[in-house]
Structure formats: structure tokens, C-alpha cells
Amino acid sequence: MPSVKHALTGLLATALLLTAGLAAAVPAIQNWRTANGVPVYFIPARELPMVDAQILFNAGSIRDGAQPGLAKLTNALLEEGAGDWSADVIADRLDKVGAQVSFSSRRDSASVSLRSLIEPRYLQPAVETVARLLKEPTFAPEAVERVRQQMLIALRERAQSPGAIAQDAFFKALYGNHPYASPPEGASASLNAITRANLQDFHYRYYTAANAVIAIVGDLGRPAAEQLADGLVGGLTKGEPVPPPPPVPAVTASQTIRISHPSSQNHILIGQLGVKRGDPDYYALFLGNHVLGGNGLVSQLSQEIREKRGLAYGAYSAFSPMQQAGPFSINLQTRNEQADTALQVAQSTLREFTERGPSPQALEEARQNITGGFALDLAGNGKLAGALGLIAFYGLPLDYLQNYPGAINGITLEHVKTAWQRHVHPDKLITVIVGGGQPAPTSPDTPVKPAGS
């Protein structure tokens, strides 16, 4: 019977062969700047006569300052009127050519995405529409009030969601006075106080060429991609680049926050500071986390909490790197009476994993799962454009996609163990527990006081 060592050696050899094929299958990223200085990242994809373009701005909620929700409200209003076009005119222009435009605002970035057929009679009107949305949003008073009310309704709904309550409390406890602490959705008081002038000023400051990147994936040659990029962002003013967010203060001690909420289950969120984009240990942390809690029901957290004890349907963990250190978190839901037991199991599983690391077999299985699913993760222009946008916004290397499988396969067990012990500290965890059956505050602005640690 072959030894485990021989079996793992065979798996690794197979992985290296597959990695070579995957790296060869990933198209090279082409990179240049538009005339007004916007970095462009382009991958030709000839399978379908379509193009996906994503324009990202350094205009996420970290730029809200004393007005939480300002970035999200600004982004949401881009499609509500531009120049002399109303929201109905904009929607009609896009419908006529079958184009799809979407908007998103997160902590680090705000984005506008376009999907269109490449035939000029469809693509050109879509590009002209998006270009005007980016350059000339009107922020009409009636549109501002309508979208403001939509966001306020969403806030009230969020205040009744135990998962959202846990997330907001976790970020507040983890980041304190840092801009990452503020939820992108804002708060009712600040949303109500935002004026049209505030929106115009925010757009003028952040929606500029100096704060933009663009990712393009589609059935285009280089000249056509250059023309597309110029058409989308060539009208943006130059502007001034914004500084990166400040470093995140270290967490010095554990803290447990219990928040009463009328639910049959407790939502538990456990975590600490993780790493920022580009950290050299990220690959090792990501691979290790795949074993701990990133691979669904077969991960160690799920096995310990669900399979062995039946305490929850599942449990997962993740690193979420950002411009500065993003969170590492463990998330699970369990019945109220089982909350303390489930919490103890999650904490002990994390502590043991940090001390001992994964088994050699578990690490190789995780490696195979990640590299084996790599092609599916990039299947389709939309997914590829999303990955390309991430590379563009965070300034990752142009060969990031080609090198990714090889980087995963090059990580040793010792590297995983040392990276985890360097970055993960089970004695300095922020723990948030939402549930217990008691009424929760109805206002999203009600302060939450820690129950102790």
C-alpha cells in the first residue's frame, strides 16, 4: 500500500502540471494610461461578442469623513440624472441597446460597471451614456430625496437583521475611530443631513482621473480597447490623487459584545485584524484558511461545529484584505441555548489550528481544491473583469493571475504555520453575539455598549 508521503508527492506533481496549463491559459494583462492619465488594464476575450468594463474610483466610505453614507449616496445617484438626461432617459438609452450598467460602493472603492455587445451601434451609445453619468451627474433635488429615502428604508431593515447588527458592531469594535469602522450604508442622522452641495463636492473631489482605474475584458483588439477606455473616462477632470487611508491601530486585548435581539438563533462573529492587499503572507494565510473555514462543509470549523456536535448548519472564516489591514473573521449561527458552546468550540478550533497548523494531507487537499477551481473562478467575462478590477485598484502585479496557481503550489506547510502565528492571535479576538430573544434597539444609530470581555 503506497505511503501517505508518496501519495502527496504524486498529488503535488500532478498539481504542478495542472498549474503550468492554467497559467498558460490565463491571457496576459495589457496595461496603459489614457490621455488624462487613467490606468487601463485590458484582457482580450474572443469567445463572445461582448465587453465588460469596470471603472473604479478611490471613493469608498473611507472618504465619508463626518458624513457616513455620503460615498454610497453619491454613487447611487449617478444613474438618476446626468446633463439634461433624466433617470428615465438614461434607462431608455441603455434598454435600447441592451446594455447593463451597475453601481457599487464599498469601504475602499466605488465603481461603475458596463456590459455591452461590441457592435458599434450598441456599444457607442452605451459608452456615451456611462461617460456622461461619470462626468455630469445632476444630483437633482427630487432624485436626492428619493434615493435618500431608499437608503433610510434599507437602514431600518438592516437594524432588524441580526447578521447586519453583528457586522456593524464587529467593525466598530475592531476599527474604533478608523474610517473602516463606519458602515458604507451610513447612519440615519448623517444621511438626513447630506445636502446636494455635499454630493457635488464629493463627486468633484473623488470622481476624477487621478483617482480612477479601468478594467476591460472583451472581444476587442488593443486599438478598440484604447478607444473604449478613452470614451468612458476621457472626459473626467484630472483632479488630485487622494492619500491612502491611515494604518489601522492594533487590537491589544480581547473583547466580547453581546447584543440582545428577538431571534431564535444567535449570530456569532469572531475575528481580529488580518492583512492588507499585497501582504507577502496573504497566499499562505488564504491557503491555511481554506483548511480552517474557507472550504464549506469540509473545513475544520464546519466539521467541529456541525458534523461532530450539530451546533450549527455551518461555520466559515475568511480574510478580507483592503488598502489597510482588513478583517479576519469567523461567522456562524446557532440556537440561543447553544451559543456559548458553539463559541467555545470555534475559539478552541482556531487556537489549535494556529498552534499546530493544518495536517499535510489537509493542506494538499486545500491546495488541489483552490488550483482546481481557479479556472472556474475566472470563467466568463464578468468574473474575469472583477478579478482584473481588483488587480487594477490595488496595484497588484500584471502577472498576478498567471502566478497565482504557482504561488499557491509553492507554499510549504511551515510557511502556513509561521504566517498564521505571525498574524493570527487567538488571545486578542473581537467577539460579537447577537440574539438571546430580547428586543433590540430599533434605531440604527443607537450606541452599543460592550458587555465585557
KAVEN-V850325 format. One record per pair of residues at least 24 apart in sequence whose C-alpha atoms are under 6 Angstrom apart, sorted by sequence separation. I is the first residue (numbers start at 1). J is the second residue. D is the distance in whole Angstrom. If there is no record, write none. Layout:
I;J;D  I;J;D
This chain:
293;317;5  97;122;5  209;236;6  208;236;6  209;237;6  210;238;6  208;237;5  209;238;5  210;239;6  208;238;6  210;240;6  211;241;5  208;239;5  210;241;5  72;105;5  371;405;6  277;321;5  60;105;6  62;107;6  276;321;5  277;322;5  60;106;5  61;107;5  275;321;5  276;322;5  277;323;6  60;107;5  276;323;6  60;108;5  276;324;5  60;109;4  276;325;4  59;109;5  60;110;5  275;325;4  276;326;6  58;109;5  59;110;5  82;133;5  274;325;6  275;326;6  57;109;6  274;326;5  57;110;5  83;136;5  274;327;5  56;110;6  82;136;5  273;327;5  274;328;5  56;111;4  78;133;6  82;137;4  272;327;6  273;328;6  55;111;6  81;137;6  82;138;5  272;328;5  55;112;5  81;138;5  271;328;5  54;112;6  271;329;4  54;113;4  78;137;6  270;329;5  53;113;6  270;330;5  357;417;5  53;114;5  269;330;6  52;114;6  269;331;5  52;115;5  268;331;6  51;115;6  268;332;5  51;116;6  50;116;6  267;333;5  354;420;6  50;117;4  266;333;6  354;421;6  49;117;6  50;118;5  266;334;5  49;118;6  265;334;5  266;335;6  265;335;4  266;336;5  265;336;5  351;426;6  336;436;6  131;232;5  135;236;6  127;232;6  69;184;6  69;185;5  62;179;5  69;186;4  68;186;4  68;190;6  61;184;5  67;190;5  74;199;6  288;416;6  284;416;5  281;419;6  59;206;6  58;211;5  57;211;5  57;212;4  56;212;6  56;213;5  272;429;5  55;213;6  271;429;5  272;430;6  55;214;4  271;430;5  54;214;6  270;430;6  54;215;5  270;431;4  53;215;6  269;431;6  53;216;4  269;432;5  52;216;6  217;381;6  268;432;6  52;217;5  268;433;5  51;217;6  267;433;6  51;218;4  267;434;5  50;218;6  217;385;6  266;434;5  50;219;6  266;435;4  49;219;5  38;209;5  263;435;6  42;215;6  44;217;6  45;218;5  46;219;4  215;388;6  38;212;6  39;213;5  40;214;5  41;215;5  42;216;5  43;217;5  44;218;5  45;219;5  215;389;5  254;428;4  258;432;6  260;434;6  261;435;4  263;437;5  38;213;6  40;215;6  42;217;6  44;219;6  253;428;5  254;429;5  255;430;5  256;431;5  257;432;5  258;433;5  259;434;5  260;435;5  262;437;4  44;220;6  254;430;6  256;432;6  260;436;6  261;437;5  262;438;5  261;438;5  262;439;5  260;438;5  261;439;5  261;440;5  260;440;5  257;450;5  258;451;6  257;451;5  256;452;6  256;453;5  255;453;4  166;432;6  162;434;6  159;444;5  29;398;6  23;402;5  19;405;6
